[in-house]
Amino acid sequence: MASDWITHVKKVSKEKGIPYNEALKVAGKTFKKKDEKPAGRAKAQTKKDRLNESEGKAKGMKKDKQTTADRLDEAEGRKKGRAKK
């Protein structure tokens, strides 16, 4: 089974009566990707997501308590601030 892109290029080539190599250039303007996610692959978590989960957001942690992820964000902000001086 050909990919959606290849199928689209062949369709454009046939409709416009142009060679396949020219259709490759033209087809990019009208191709729309599908929003399908690959089967069997979980969403990649960021370090911040993992830290928040491990520190108890799912356990009902108080909202005013600072998480490690929040502290990391603040530390990164301070580092960026020092670099600008």
C-alpha positions as CSV (number, residue, x, y, z in Angstrom):
1,M,0.0,0.0,0.0
2,A,1.4,3.4,-1.0
3,S,1.6,6.2,1.4
4,D,-0.9,9.1,1.3
5,W,1.8,11.4,-0.1
6,I,2.7,9.0,-3.0
7,T,-0.9,8.5,-3.8
8,H,-1.5,12.3,-3.8
9,V,1.5,12.9,-6.1
10,K,0.3,10.3,-8.6
11,K,-3.2,11.8,-8.5
12,V,-1.8,15.3,-9.2
13,S,0.4,13.9,-12.0
14,K,-2.5,12.3,-13.7
15,E,-4.9,15.2,-13.2
16,K,-2.5,17.8,-14.5
17,G,-0.9,15.6,-17.2
18,I,2.6,16.3,-15.9
19,P,5.5,13.9,-15.2
20,Y,5.9,12.5,-11.7
21,N,9.0,14.5,-10.9
22,E,7.2,17.8,-11.7
23,A,4.1,16.6,-9.7
24,L,6.4,16.1,-6.7
25,K,7.0,19.9,-6.7
26,V,3.3,20.9,-7.4
27,A,1.7,18.4,-5.0
28,G,3.2,19.9,-1.9
29,K,0.9,22.9,-2.2
30,T,-2.3,20.8,-2.0
31,F,-1.3,17.9,0.2
32,K,-2.9,17.7,3.7
33,K,-1.5,15.5,6.4
34,K,-3.9,13.3,8.3
35,D,-4.0,13.8,12.1
36,E,-3.5,10.1,12.8
37,K,-1.0,8.9,15.5
38,P,1.0,5.8,14.9
39,A,-0.6,2.7,16.6
40,G,1.1,1.4,19.6
41,R,3.2,4.5,20.4
42,A,2.5,6.5,23.5
43,K,2.9,10.3,23.6
44,A,6.4,11.2,24.6
45,Q,6.4,12.8,28.0
46,T,8.5,15.8,28.8
47,K,10.7,15.9,31.9
48,K,8.3,18.4,33.4
49,D,5.3,16.1,32.9
50,R,7.1,13.2,34.6
51,L,8.2,15.3,37.5
52,N,4.7,16.6,38.1
53,E,3.3,13.1,38.0
54,S,5.9,11.8,40.4
55,E,5.4,14.6,42.9
56,G,1.8,14.0,43.5
57,K,-0.4,16.0,41.2
58,A,-2.4,12.8,40.7
59,K,-2.3,12.3,44.5
60,G,-4.2,15.5,45.2
61,M,-1.3,17.7,46.1
62,K,-2.2,21.2,47.3
63,K,-2.2,23.7,44.5
64,D,0.0,26.2,46.3
65,K,2.8,23.7,46.8
66,Q,5.7,24.2,44.4
67,T,6.7,21.2,42.3
68,T,10.2,20.2,41.2
69,A,9.1,21.1,37.6
70,D,8.2,24.6,38.8
71,R,11.5,25.0,40.6
72,L,13.3,23.9,37.4
73,D,11.4,26.5,35.4
74,E,12.4,29.2,37.9
75,A,16.0,28.2,37.9
76,E,16.1,28.2,34.1
77,G,14.6,31.7,34.1
78,R,17.3,32.9,36.5
79,K,20.0,31.4,34.3
80,K,18.6,33.2,31.3
81,G,18.5,36.4,33.2
82,R,22.1,36.2,34.2
83,A,23.2,35.5,30.7
84,K,21.6,38.7,29.4
85,K,23.6,41.0,31.8
